[in-house]
Amino acid sequence: MDQVLAKIKGNGKKKFFKLLSDQTLFDVSLQGLDFVEYNPDHNLDEDSWFKIEQFSQQPYCMDLLKKDFVSSEYDDLPKDKFSQIAYLCAIQGNCYYFQKITPSLFVTRKMIVFGEVAKMENSGRRLVVNAMPDAIYQEDSDTLVFRNLATISSIFKGIDELYKEATKEEVETFLDESFIELSGDYGVEKVSKPNRKRVALAMSTLASMPTEDRDQMLSYIHSYCEEKLKFDAENKKFEITSDEELKYLLYGIEQRFYTTPIGKEKRLANSVQTLD
């Protein structure tokens, strides 16, 4: 039997309550959708979702998903706690559907309802259910799928570690790389938040890159960024004077530049996905 749980805010011992029973909240088909391993630098297509496999083994997986669901273990949500709902969890078959609740989803205004006849309703607060959930946990495959990590970070505590931003110390370490020469007044304090995230990704890429491949990487970046980045071929260094220049260097480390086989047009990939 389908169930809808409400997770409430606050420090009380009980966090989850039953909101509805024998009700199907979401009618969502995952057939035909594309699932991509989470990457903070990847821009999803309309028919794509991010996925995290072996989710129950992750430190940010909630206890609710690690055990069998037993409806009788949950009390009904008291009326005085309706306004404290943080998110909904609809258990439908072997899937758990999550929706974050924000104040804008509580509706208190009058409505004209269209049935056999139109009529006015003013029956207190209503909670809007979105057409698409914010995340879906598939128990059979132990996989969480979602579209926006920031949205679900308040649901799965700690999951925002995936959207890592390099610390000041990590940025300093990266800018000390042998192939980078800072110039002008550009330094760690002027590295933007988006570039800090790209730095974290680039550091991971460099850590797994064989030393002998670095020269090839530098040549690759220079071939695409000759007009955007100044390169000292003798000393194998890129001169970085601005956040924009750093961005192109980071794109190069991730091999985001490519040439079309037909037309030989040089392009920058908005996002990348490894093909199996």
C-alpha positions, 0 to 999 in steps of 0.5 A: 500500500502506498504511503506518504510520510512527512519529515518535520523540522525541529529537534523532537525525537520523532521526525517522520509522520504519516501524512497519507495512506493508500494514496499515489502522490507521483505518477512518474515514469523513468523509462526512456530517461538517461542517467548520468553519474553525478558530476558538478560540472555537467549540465543535464539535458531535459531527459537526463537525471543524475544518479548515485549508485550503491546509495545505501552505502553512502554516508549521506543516506538516511536510515529510512532507506536502509531498512524495510518500511513498516507503516505501523511504526509511524504516527499520523501527523498532528495538525499543529505540525502541518506548517513544520513539514520540511519534505515529503517522502512518498513510498510507492512500490519499491521507490521512494519519491522525495519533494522538498517543501518551501513556504511558497508551496503552502497556498492559503488564497481562495480558489475556484474549483472546476468540477461538474460546476464551478465553485469557490473554496476557501478551506484553509491551507493547501500544500502543492505537490509538484509534477516531478519529485526532487529525487527518487530512490530505487530500492531494487537497484539501490540508486538515487536519481535527481536533477539538482543537488542543491535542492536535495542537500537539505533532504540528504544531509552531507550530500553536498560534499559531492558539490565540492568547492576547493578550500583556500589552501587547495586553491593555493596548492593548485596555483603553485603548480609548475605550469602556472605563473600568476601575474599582475594582482591576480591571486587566490583571493580573486578566484571566483566560486565557480572556479573554486569548484572547477579547481577541485575537479581539476585537482582530482584529474591531475592526481590521476594523470600520469606525469608523462601525459602532462606535456601533452595536456599543456600542448593541447590547452595551448593549441585551443587557447593560443589567443586567450592564454599566454604560454611560455613554451620554454618554461612550460608555463601559462601566464594567468592574470584573471579569473577568465584566463584561469577558467579556460585553463581549467577547461583545458585540464578537463579536455573540454575543447574539441574539433568537429570532424566535419568542418574542423570547427573548434568548440568548447563542450558545455558539459561532458559525459563518458561513453561506455 
